[in-house]
Amino acid sequence: MNFYYSNNLELYAHIFHEGKNYKSYEFLGAHFVGDNLVRFIVWADSCKYVNLIGDFNNWDDYSLPLKRISNSGLWEITVEGVAEFDKYKYRIVSETGEVRYKTDPYGFYSEIRPKTASKVFELRGYEWKDKSFLKNRKKIDYQSSPINIYEMNLLSWKKKDGHEINYNEIKIELVKYLKKLNYNYVEFMPLMEYPFDGSWGYQTTGFFNPTSRFGNPKELMSLIDYLHRNGIGVILDFVFVHFVKDDHGLRSFDGKAQFESSDKNLAENYDWGTLNFDLSKKEVRNFLISSALYWLDYYHIDGLRLDAVSYSLYYDIKNLNYNEELKSNINPNAISFIKEFNTKVKEYYPDIMIIAEESSSYPNICKKVVDGGLGFDFKWNMGWMNDIIKYMNMDPLFRKDNHKALTFPIYYQYTENFILPFSHDEVVHAKGSMLNKMFGNYEDRFKQLRLLYTYFYSEPGKKLLFMGGEFAQFDEWNEFKELTFSILEYPLHKGVFNLVKDLGKLYLNSRPLYELDNDPRGFNWLDVNNALESTIAFERVDLDGNKLICIFNFTPVYRKDYKVQVDEAGNYSILINASHKKYGGNVEKNSWYKAIRQDFRYKKYYINVNLEPFGALIIEKKRDKNEK
């Protein structure tokens, strides 16, 4: 078998080691440089030898030795007779003579688990048809736009004869489903290659490699292309904190701690049984930033949700005492990396979203890096989510003593740019499904879930709901089983589905519900202190002053003639009534309300509404054609 070594690669190697080769995937990995001619480059800093083994040399350990590029930590070889889909690995001999067989850290495709070899794959050549979508993406102001996200796990959304569905097989059905429910974004739990299904993709081996469970990389491109052509953006979970310990992966890649720290206390992630990336190393930072840009380049991803940011920010987040000065526990390498990551990604792709899953009180997550922040576009509002779920799980008798769960979130709403997340993390590990988090008997749980979802779509903040929640799945999520879509045949489940669909439609088409999410002008309390009755009312406002009135009753008590202050005379109509029959409630027909001229609180008019037990209403003023 013929092979040779390239010249003039020293500059590329130098830039990589300086941490400035932000598109290092164009250099490292396996690349076709001619017909059946592939160049392989791998980073293995401290090893003695590297050999290439694969289908093309009958997996011979010695026939294809790589050559170190000058004095760098990169090794290279160009081989004739290599075909697309050929399997390969690197045989790495450490300084002490220990032999390891590794998959390519920059591999673009791989075998299906439990097999672990990388596969040669030609990424070029897919003909995208989403030009119009990407052109429009450049015009989006995410802060003042509606963002309605369906979070999903491809492995367990639906199956075919008990097996996972191919990217191509799922795309038409998925798009139809998302459009029916009025989602304009889908967030995929990690699609990077991972060995263990039970990790949900968060224990990664292939940071440049879409999991082969569902097909090859171009089939994933086709799925994303089809989503884009139907107006649906794609957000990808991005794992940057840690990686799996499996022998074929990144652990001790060159015989030493290359991707991880040599300090075991810093390297070990004891909570997840993984290894933390050493973010002090320029090459590791380069690797992770390159991974992000790779997904944006080749797969046209519209947003990245960085997983477990708190685990990166602090050395020991699990045991952090929040009464201490937070700075004493902060990881400065992580802070500087996140700033570099967000800065560089935005330099290349200013029109995509970067989202932080961050659960601590670390400040300025969403402030620009140049202004002293971390540079994220959005942060998951974990505090809001935890508080409202705890509140809904509470006997309504005691809710009057916990009214601040409803009123407090607005006081910190404008400190960050929030997404309200009912995510996968809330419906696993015996936490129960969204339905089973509600207090009370069978019917009361459905009433309260409808109440919760209406409140969710009314509150300031972008929206995220995990799959199964849209039809009130009984069971908590099981990554090994598909969703129980069959329960949509039952009226109460179908009712929740219809409500989520209608709330999504109203949200996407109502500027007051999204335009001023991060501006205090977009929210006004109408009834804030009624703890005794556990009711609240507020109005959402857009830049032109248009308003929607949102009213909620968190008790099983019927509230007749509940007064709500309004600005103007005229008639007010119901847009959403969570107790309507089509949603599984008992209200046959929605009423309309005529404003009464009498000072009430700080407005000159009020309306009397009837609030059903666990009822929720979204109301607007009816306007004549000539009214502005």
Stockholm file with secondary structure:
# STOCKHOLM 1.0

chainA/1-628         MNFYYSNNLELYAHIFHEGKNYKSYEFLGAHFVGDNLVRFIVWADSCKYVNLIGDFNNWDDYSLPLKRISNSGLWEITVEGVAEFDKYKYRIVSETGEVRYKTDPYGFYSEIRPKTASKVFELRGYEWKDKSFLKNRKKIDYQSSPINIYEMNLLSWKKKDGHEINYNEIKIELVKYLKKLNYNYVEFMPLMEYPFDGSWGYQTTGFFNPTSRFGNPKELMSLIDYLHRNGIGVILDFVFVHFVKDDHGLRSFDGKAQFESSDKNLAENYDWGTLNFDLSKKEVRNFLISSALYWLDYYHIDGLRLDAVSYSLYYDIKNLNYNEELKSNINPNAISFIKEFNTKVKEYYPDIMIIAEESSSYPNICKKVVDGGLGFDFKWNMGWMNDIIKYMNMDPLFRKDNHKALTFPIYYQYTENFILPFSHDEVVHAKGSMLNKMFGNYEDRFKQLRLLYTYFYSEPGKKLLFMGGEFAQFDEWNEFKELTFSILEYPLHKGVFNLVKDLGKLYLNSRPLYELDNDPRGFNWLDVNNALESTIAFERVDLDGNKLICIFNFTPVYRKDYKVQVDEAGNYSILINASHKKYGGNVEKNSWYKAIRQDFRYKKYYINVNLEPFGALIIEKKRDKNEK
#=GR chainA/1-628 SS CCEECCSSCHHHHHHHHTTCCTTGGGTSEEEEEETTEEEEEEECTTCSEEEEEEGGGTTCSSSSBCEECTTSSEEEEEEESCCTTCEEEEEEECTTSCEEEECCTTCSCBCCTTCCCEECCCCTTCCCCCHHHHHHHTTCCGGGSCCEEEEECHHHHCEETTEECCHHHHHHHHHHHHHHTTCSEEEESCCEECSCGGGTTCSCSEEEEECGGGCCHHHHHHHHHHHHHTTCEEEEEECCSEECCCTTSSTTTTSSCSSBCSSHHHHEETTTTEEEBCTTSHHHHHHHHHHHHHHHHHHCCCEEEETTHHHHHBTTGGGCCTTSCGGGGBCHHHHHHHHHHHHHHHHHCTTSEEEECCCSCCSCTTSCGGGTSCCCSEEECHHHHHHHHHHHTSCGGGGGGGTHHHHTHHHHGGGSCEEEEECGGGGSTTSCCTGGGSCSSHHHHHHHHHHHHHHHHHSSSEEEEETTGGGTCSSCCCTTSCCCGGGGGSHHHHHHHHHHHHHHHHHHTCGGGTTTTTSGGGEEEEECCCTTTTEEEEEEECTTCCEEEEEEECSSSCEEEEEEEESSSSEEEEEEETTBGGGTSSBCSCCEEECEEEEETTEEEEEEEEECTTCEEEEEECCCTTCC
#=GC SS_cons         CCEECCSSCHHHHHHHHTTCCTTGGGTSEEEEEETTEEEEEEECTTCSEEEEEEGGGTTCSSSSBCEECTTSSEEEEEEESCCTTCEEEEEEECTTSCEEEECCTTCSCBCCTTCCCEECCCCTTCCCCCHHHHHHHTTCCGGGSCCEEEEECHHHHCEETTEECCHHHHHHHHHHHHHHTTCSEEEESCCEECSCGGGTTCSCSEEEEECGGGCCHHHHHHHHHHHHHTTCEEEEEECCSEECCCTTSSTTTTSSCSSBCSSHHHHEETTTTEEEBCTTSHHHHHHHHHHHHHHHHHHCCCEEEETTHHHHHBTTGGGCCTTSCGGGGBCHHHHHHHHHHHHHHHHHCTTSEEEECCCSCCSCTTSCGGGTSCCCSEEECHHHHHHHHHHHTSCGGGGGGGTHHHHTHHHHGGGSCEEEEECGGGGSTTSCCTGGGSCSSHHHHHHHHHHHHHHHHHSSSEEEEETTGGGTCSSCCCTTSCCCGGGGGSHHHHHHHHHHHHHHHHHHTCGGGTTTTTSGGGEEEEECCCTTTTEEEEEEECTTCCEEEEEEECSSSCEEEEEEEESSSSEEEEEEETTBGGGTSSBCSCCEEECEEEEETTEEEEEEEEECTTCEEEEEECCCTTCC
//
